[in-house]
Each structure stands twice: as C-alpha cells, then as structure tokens.
C-alpha cells in the first residue's frame, strides 16, 4: 500500500546548515587538481611523468561548471602543461606531444559532456516545475486555520523527484462544520495520482453538498469503484476465498460540528488516528470500521460515524501508513505513537516538524512509501475565528 501542508522536500533531514563555513566554490576542485598535478610534476624526477593526469582536470570541470568555464579550464590546462614541458625540456618530444593531444581530446569530450549535462539539467528543472504545479493543482495547501481549528500537515513522497504520489488530504470549511479527509491509494505512479485526484475532487464537491458524513464516504466509495472500473481493475480472490479489488484507497473522514466540542470520525479501512488530550495519547479504534474506498460492494462493512470528545486544547493526529510502516536499516518499524507522545506538549507546528524529522531520521532519508500526516488542534473559543488562510 502506498501510502501529502506544508509541501516538503523528502530528502531534507532538517539539519540546519552552518552558514559560517560556506562550501567551496564548484570551480575550486578543478583548479586545485591542476595545481596539485603541476606541483607534483615540478617536485618529481624527470623520468616520472605525471602530466597525463591533467586530463582529469577538464573532465572534473565538465561535471561541475558551465561550458564556458569548462572551456576556460581546458585551455588553462593545456597552457600549464605546455609550460611545464618547456621547463623540463620535454617540449617537442613524442611523449610530450601525446600528452598534449590527450588533453585536447579530453577537453573536447568534456565540453560535449558538459553541454549534454546542462541540457538534461534544464529538462529536469522543467519537469520539476510541472510536477510542483501538478501537486498544487492536485492538493491545495492545507489551511493553517479553519474557525476554531488550527491545522498543520506534512507530505513526504517516496519518489523525491516526483513530488506527488498516492497519498492525499484536504480540509474544507463547509455548512456542516470543518471537514478533513486523509487517504492513501493502493499502488504507485500515475495511476495512483489519477485516483487521488478523482477522490479529492469528489470530496471537495460532496463535503459541501451532503449533510451526513457517512453519506460522503459512501459517495466516495462509489466514485472509487467507478475509477477502478474505468482503469480496468478486476476483483480477485485471496487464499481464503474472499474477493478483493486490485485497486482501492483507505481513507479517514473527520467532521467538527459547529458549536459542539466533538469530532465525528468515519474510518474507511484507514489507520486509526491518535487523540491527544492533555498528556494522554491514545489511538481511536473504531467499533465498526468501514471498507476501504472501492471495496464497498465486496465487503460487508458499512461505514459508521463515531463521535469522540474534542474540547479546546485537544488534538487529532491523522496519518497514512507511510508513517507507521517505514523501516530502518535493521527492519524495525517506525513507532509513531511513541514519537507523538514525546512531542505532544509542544506547539502544533513544532510537533509536526519534529514528527517529520523523526521519520526521516528513522529511515535515514530513504523512504520506501509516501507518507502524509495532518495534526489538528481545537483552540479556545476566544481564539477561534473565521480565519481560513492557506499558506
């Protein structure tokens, strides 16, 4: 199961850089290599020829610098090599001419490689721009506040260059109170992204239209089944003979009725959320969980809205399985519950940032699955306003 605000860069470990010690400029490495080879040639006997190593200078420049800078470095390498040959008396000798010819060939090849690298970098920047635009169109930035609720979220795609995946979430102000959706589409790639877009679009429509949160989940299940049929997904039997679809999505819907210190939760095969009340952190396990979206006609598990107290100061932590199924190098699962307890007393934004950092530290920055998390806190009545800002 594959398991989206701040949209974040997945490989960022959160470590602050020390700006007092800036990294060396890219052009330093080729120049430094040229100087090392030149000094070594001056200090070694005439029978030891190290000048052919100069061929590595334009190659290194091609990997780090622009084409113009690479050409400049290549010309400088030729000039320095010729001067060193003249100083040692090897100018005009066959071995010296072979060395110069080698540098010319290496320089031209480096220029060609540098041009190809820059062209591919330009293409990659365009692809990243399109991916980021697609992500913003697919998943709107999470609002920082909806009425009395403060919200913070994080999305970490497993594919660092893709920026989008099968996890999704949304939070909306509706006539029936704020409503939040978090979900996870089975599978990866464009199929999962297409399914996420379909379910998000359906939720944005249904959340405003349907007064019953259970009806919203059932309508989402119908949309998911239509999506499965359109993509050619077919049911199959597991080893016990039960029928399952090849494609489905787990989801969790939460509603905060206006004027009531409660939250209504509908489980659709999704991991249970954590309820934070004071120092207590407990998972909300549903008495009657519903089937994952897309499997409503195969499993006899009608979703039911369950009400839990949600007073000022209480928090809800919603997440996808990428946060609990992530493994470290030793194969140990990430213990999200323990980390939630450790950071429960911190401000909401600080808590979410810490949970993100802890996950990346656990997997050492190498996620195998998308991971999304949304934290919600009910503010005191005097702090809750009609703010619905999206950062």
C-alpha positions as CSV (number, residue, x, y, z in Angstrom):
1,X,0.0,0.0,0.0
2,X,1.5,3.3,-0.9
3,X,0.9,5.3,1.4
4,X,0.9,14.8,1.2
5,X,0.8,21.2,4.2
6,X,3.4,22.1,4.0
7,X,4.9,20.6,0.9
8,X,8.3,19.4,1.9
9,X,11.4,18.1,0.2
10,X,11.7,14.5,1.0
11,X,15.4,14.1,1.4
12,X,15.8,17.1,3.7
13,X,16.8,15.8,7.1
14,X,16.0,19.1,8.8
15,X,19.6,19.7,9.9
16,X,20.4,23.4,9.9
17,X,23.4,24.4,7.8
18,X,26.2,26.3,9.4
19,X,26.5,29.5,7.2
20,X,29.7,30.5,9.0
21,X,31.5,27.8,6.9
22,X,30.2,28.1,3.3
23,X,31.1,25.3,0.9
24,X,33.9,25.7,-1.5
25,X,33.0,27.1,-4.9
26,X,32.5,24.4,-7.6
27,X,35.4,25.9,-9.6
28,X,37.8,25.2,-6.8
29,X,38.1,21.4,-7.3
30,X,39.4,21.5,-11.0
31,X,41.8,24.3,-10.2
32,X,43.0,22.6,-7.1
33,X,43.6,19.3,-9.1
34,X,45.5,21.3,-11.7
35,X,47.8,22.9,-9.1
36,X,48.4,19.5,-7.4
37,X,49.4,17.9,-10.6
38,X,51.6,20.9,-11.6
39,X,53.4,21.0,-8.2
40,X,53.9,17.2,-8.2
41,X,55.4,17.4,-11.7
42,X,57.9,20.1,-10.5
43,X,58.9,18.1,-7.5
44,X,59.3,14.6,-9.0
45,X,62.2,13.4,-11.2
46,X,62.1,13.8,-14.9
47,X,61.6,10.1,-15.5
48,X,58.3,10.1,-13.6
49,X,55.6,11.6,-15.9
50,X,52.5,12.8,-14.0
51,X,51.3,15.4,-16.6
52,X,48.9,12.9,-18.3
53,X,46.9,13.2,-15.0
54,X,46.0,16.7,-16.2
55,X,43.4,15.0,-18.5
56,X,41.2,14.6,-15.4
57,X,41.0,18.4,-14.9
58,X,38.6,19.2,-17.8
59,X,36.6,16.1,-17.0
60,X,36.1,17.3,-13.4
61,X,35.2,20.8,-14.7
62,X,32.6,19.3,-17.1
63,X,30.8,17.7,-14.1
64,X,30.8,20.9,-12.0
65,X,31.0,24.0,-14.2
66,X,29.3,25.6,-17.2
67,X,30.5,25.0,-20.8
68,X,32.3,28.4,-20.9
69,X,34.1,27.7,-17.6
70,X,34.9,24.2,-18.7
71,X,36.5,25.6,-21.9
72,X,38.5,28.1,-19.9
73,X,39.7,25.4,-17.6
74,X,40.6,23.2,-20.5
75,X,42.6,26.0,-22.2
76,X,44.4,26.7,-18.9
77,X,45.3,23.0,-18.5
78,X,46.9,23.0,-22.0
79,X,48.8,26.2,-21.2
80,X,50.1,24.9,-17.9
81,X,51.1,21.6,-19.3
82,X,53.0,23.2,-22.2
83,X,54.9,25.5,-19.8
84,X,55.8,22.5,-17.6
85,X,57.0,20.6,-20.6
86,X,59.1,23.5,-21.7
87,X,60.6,23.9,-18.2
88,X,61.5,20.2,-18.0
89,X,62.9,20.0,-21.6
90,X,60.1,17.7,-22.8
91,X,58.7,20.2,-25.3
92,X,58.6,18.7,-28.8
93,X,59.3,15.2,-27.7
94,X,56.9,12.4,-28.8
95,X,55.7,11.7,-25.3
96,X,55.0,15.4,-24.7
97,X,53.1,15.7,-27.9
98,X,51.0,12.6,-27.0
99,X,50.2,14.2,-23.6
100,X,49.1,17.5,-25.3
101,X,47.0,15.6,-27.8
102,X,45.4,13.6,-25.0
103,X,44.5,16.9,-23.2
104,X,42.9,18.3,-26.4
105,X,40.8,15.2,-26.9
106,X,39.8,15.1,-23.2
107,X,38.9,18.8,-23.3
108,X,36.7,18.4,-26.4
109,X,35.0,15.4,-24.9
110,X,34.5,17.3,-21.6
111,X,32.8,20.2,-23.5
112,X,30.4,17.7,-25.2
113,X,29.6,16.1,-21.9
114,X,29.1,19.4,-20.2
115,X,26.7,20.6,-22.9
116,X,24.7,17.3,-22.5
117,X,24.6,17.7,-18.7
118,X,23.4,21.3,-18.9
119,X,20.7,20.3,-21.4
120,X,19.5,17.5,-19.1
121,X,19.5,19.7,-16.1
122,X,17.3,22.2,-17.9
123,X,14.9,19.4,-18.8
124,X,14.9,18.2,-15.2
125,X,14.1,21.7,-13.9
126,X,11.2,21.9,-16.3
127,X,9.9,18.5,-15.2
128,X,10.2,19.5,-11.5
129,X,8.3,22.7,-12.3
130,X,5.5,20.8,-13.9
131,X,5.4,18.3,-11.1
132,X,5.1,21.0,-8.5
133,X,2.4,22.7,-10.4
134,X,0.5,19.4,-10.7
135,X,0.9,18.8,-7.0
136,X,-0.5,22.3,-6.2
137,X,-3.4,21.6,-8.5
138,X,-4.0,18.1,-7.0
139,X,-3.6,19.0,-3.4
140,X,-4.3,22.5,-2.2
141,X,-2.1,23.8,0.6
142,X,-3.6,22.9,3.9
143,X,-5.3,25.8,5.6
144,X,-3.5,26.9,8.8
145,X,-6.8,27.8,10.5
146,X,-10.5,26.9,9.9
147,X,-12.7,28.5,12.6
148,X,-11.6,27.2,16.0
149,X,-9.2,24.6,14.4
150,X,-5.5,25.0,13.9
151,X,-4.1,22.6,11.3
152,X,-0.6,21.6,10.3
153,X,0.5,18.9,7.8
154,X,3.4,17.3,6.1
155,X,3.6,15.2,2.9
156,X,6.7,13.2,2.0
157,X,6.7,11.4,-1.4
158,X,8.8,8.2,-1.7
159,X,10.0,9.4,-5.1
160,X,11.9,12.5,-4.3
161,X,11.8,13.8,-7.9
162,X,8.2,13.1,-8.4
163,X,6.8,15.4,-5.6
164,X,3.4,13.7,-5.9
165,X,2.1,10.3,-5.1
166,X,-0.9,8.2,-3.9
167,X,-1.4,9.9,-0.5
168,X,-3.8,12.8,-0.3
169,X,-5.5,15.1,2.2
170,X,-7.8,18.1,2.2
171,X,-9.5,20.4,4.8
172,X,-12.6,22.4,4.0
173,X,-14.9,24.8,5.7
174,X,-18.5,23.6,4.9
175,X,-22.0,24.5,6.0
176,X,-21.8,21.4,8.3
177,X,-18.6,22.5,10.0
178,X,-14.9,21.9,9.1
179,X,-14.3,18.6,7.3
180,X,-11.0,16.9,6.8
181,X,-10.1,14.0,4.6
182,X,-6.8,12.0,4.5
183,X,-6.3,8.9,2.3
184,X,-3.9,6.5,0.7
185,X,-4.4,4.9,-2.8
186,X,-3.1,1.4,-3.3
187,X,-0.3,1.4,-5.9
188,X,2.1,3.9,-7.2
189,X,2.8,6.1,-10.3
190,X,0.4,7.9,-12.5
191,X,-2.5,5.5,-11.7
192,X,-2.3,6.4,-8.0
193,X,-2.1,10.1,-8.8
194,X,-5.1,9.9,-11.0
195,X,-7.1,8.1,-8.3
196,X,-6.1,10.7,-5.7
197,X,-7.2,13.5,-8.0
198,X,-10.6,11.8,-8.5
199,X,-11.2,11.3,-4.8
200,X,-10.1,14.8,-3.9
201,X,-12.3,16.3,-6.5
202,X,-15.2,14.2,-5.3
203,X,-14.7,15.1,-1.7
204,X,-14.5,18.9,-2.4
205,X,-17.9,18.6,-4.1
206,X,-19.6,16.2,-1.6
207,X,-18.3,17.8,1.6
208,X,-20.4,20.9,0.7
209,X,-23.4,19.0,-0.5
210,X,-24.0,16.1,1.8
211,X,-25.1,16.8,5.4
212,X,-24.3,13.2,6.6
213,X,-20.6,12.4,6.8
214,X,-21.4,8.7,6.3
215,X,-23.1,9.6,3.0
216,X,-20.0,11.4,1.9
217,X,-17.9,8.3,2.5
218,X,-20.4,6.1,0.6
219,X,-20.4,8.5,-2.3
220,X,-16.6,8.4,-2.3
221,X,-16.7,4.7,-2.3
222,X,-18.9,4.8,-5.4
223,X,-16.5,7.2,-7.2
224,X,-13.6,4.9,-6.3
225,X,-15.5,1.9,-7.8
226,X,-16.1,3.8,-11.0
227,X,-12.5,4.7,-11.1
228,X,-11.5,1.1,-10.7
229,X,-13.8,0.0,-13.5
230,X,-12.5,2.8,-15.8
231,X,-8.9,1.7,-15.2
232,X,-9.7,-2.0,-15.8
233,X,-9.3,-3.1,-12.2
234,X,-10.9,-6.5,-11.5
235,X,-11.7,-8.4,-8.3
236,X,-9.7,-11.4,-7.3
237,X,-9.8,-14.0,-4.6
238,X,-7.3,-14.2,-1.7
239,X,-6.2,-17.5,-0.2
240,X,-9.3,-17.6,2.0
241,X,-11.6,-17.1,-1.0
242,X,-12.6,-13.5,-0.2
243,X,-13.0,-11.2,-3.1
244,X,-10.8,-8.0,-3.3
245,X,-10.3,-5.4,-5.9
246,X,-6.9,-4.8,-7.4
247,X,-7.2,-1.1,-6.7
248,X,-8.7,0.7,-3.7
249,X,-7.9,3.5,-1.3
250,X,-8.1,3.7,2.5
251,X,-9.5,7.0,3.9
252,X,-10.4,8.8,7.1
253,X,-13.1,11.5,7.2
254,X,-13.4,13.8,10.2
255,X,-16.1,16.4,10.8
256,X,-16.2,19.1,13.5
257,X,-19.9,20.2,14.0
258,X,-20.2,23.9,14.7
259,X,-20.9,24.7,18.4
260,X,-20.1,21.2,19.6
261,X,-16.9,20.2,21.3
262,X,-16.8,16.9,19.4
263,X,-15.3,15.3,16.3
264,X,-17.1,12.8,14.1
265,X,-14.9,10.2,12.5
266,X,-15.6,7.8,9.7
267,X,-13.0,5.0,9.2
268,X,-12.7,3.5,5.7
269,X,-10.0,0.9,6.2
270,X,-7.5,3.6,7.3
271,X,-5.1,3.5,10.2
272,X,-6.7,4.9,13.4
273,X,-5.9,8.5,14.4
274,X,-4.3,9.5,17.6
275,X,-6.3,11.6,20.1
276,X,-4.2,13.8,22.3
277,X,-5.9,15.1,25.5
278,X,-3.6,16.7,28.0
279,X,-0.7,14.3,28.4
280,X,-2.7,11.3,27.3
281,X,-2.2,9.9,23.8
282,X,-4.5,7.1,22.6
283,X,-5.5,5.7,19.2
284,X,-9.1,5.9,18.3
285,X,-10.0,2.4,17.2
286,X,-13.4,2.3,15.6
287,X,-16.1,0.0,16.8
288,X,-17.3,-0.6,13.3
289,X,-14.7,0.3,10.6
290,X,-15.9,0.7,7.1
291,X,-14.4,-0.9,4.0
292,X,-11.7,0.8,2.0
293,X,-13.0,3.0,-0.8
294,X,-13.6,0.9,-3.8
295,X,-14.4,-2.3,-1.9
296,X,-17.8,-1.3,-0.5
297,X,-19.6,-3.7,-2.8
298,X,-17.3,-6.6,-2.0
299,X,-17.0,-6.3,1.8
300,X,-20.0,-6.1,4.2
301,X,-18.6,-3.2,6.3
302,X,-20.8,-0.2,6.1
303,X,-19.0,2.9,7.5
304,X,-20.4,4.5,10.6
305,X,-19.7,7.9,12.0
306,X,-18.3,7.7,15.6
307,X,-18.3,10.7,17.9
308,X,-15.4,11.5,20.2
309,X,-15.0,14.4,22.6
310,X,-12.8,17.2,21.2
311,X,-12.6,20.1,23.6
312,X,-10.3,23.1,23.4
313,X,-6.7,22.0,23.7
314,X,-7.4,18.5,22.3
315,X,-5.6,17.3,19.2
316,X,-6.0,14.8,16.5
317,X,-3.2,13.3,14.5
318,X,-4.2,11.7,11.2
319,X,-1.6,9.9,9.1
320,X,-1.1,7.4,6.3
321,X,0.7,4.0,6.7
322,X,4.0,5.5,5.4
323,X,4.4,6.9,8.9
324,X,4.0,3.6,10.7
325,X,5.3,1.0,8.2
326,X,8.6,2.8,7.5
327,X,11.5,0.6,8.4
328,X,15.1,1.4,9.5
329,X,18.1,-0.4,8.2
330,X,17.5,-3.1,10.9
331,X,14.0,-3.7,9.7
332,X,12.3,-2.1,12.7
333,X,9.1,-0.2,12.1
334,X,8.8,3.5,12.9
335,X,7.0,3.9,16.3
336,X,4.8,6.9,15.5
337,X,2.8,6.6,18.7
338,X,6.0,6.9,20.9
339,X,7.1,10.0,18.9
340,X,3.6,11.6,19.2
341,X,3.8,11.1,23.0
342,X,7.3,12.6,23.1
343,X,6.2,15.8,21.3
344,X,2.6,16.1,22.5
345,X,3.3,19.0,24.8
346,X,5.0,21.1,22.1
347,X,3.2,23.7,19.9
348,X,1.4,22.2,17.0
349,X,3.8,23.3,14.2
350,X,6.8,22.3,16.3
351,X,5.2,18.9,17.0
352,X,4.6,18.2,13.3
353,X,8.1,19.4,12.3
354,X,9.6,17.0,14.9
355,X,7.4,14.1,13.7
356,X,8.6,14.7,10.2
357,X,12.2,14.9,11.3
358,X,11.9,11.7,13.4
359,X,10.6,9.8,10.4
360,X,13.3,10.8,8.1
361,X,15.9,10.1,10.8
362,X,14.5,6.6,11.3
363,X,14.7,5.7,7.6
364,X,17.9,7.8,7.1
365,X,16.2,9.9,4.5
366,X,15.3,6.9,2.3
367,X,11.5,6.5,2.2
368,X,10.1,3.4,0.6
369,X,6.5,4.7,0.7
370,X,4.7,8.0,0.6
371,X,3.9,9.4,4.0
372,X,1.4,12.1,5.0
373,X,0.3,13.5,8.3
374,X,-2.2,16.1,9.5
375,X,-2.4,17.4,13.0
376,X,-5.5,19.3,14.2
377,X,-5.9,21.3,17.5
378,X,-9.1,22.9,18.8
379,X,-8.3,26.3,20.1
380,X,-10.1,28.1,22.9
381,X,-13.3,29.7,21.8
382,X,-11.9,33.2,22.0
383,X,-9.0,32.3,19.7
384,X,-11.1,30.6,17.0
385,X,-12.2,33.0,14.3
386,X,-13.4,32.9,10.8
387,X,-9.9,32.6,9.5
388,X,-9.5,30.2,6.6
389,X,-6.0,31.1,5.4
390,X,-4.0,28.8,3.2
391,X,-0.2,29.5,3.4
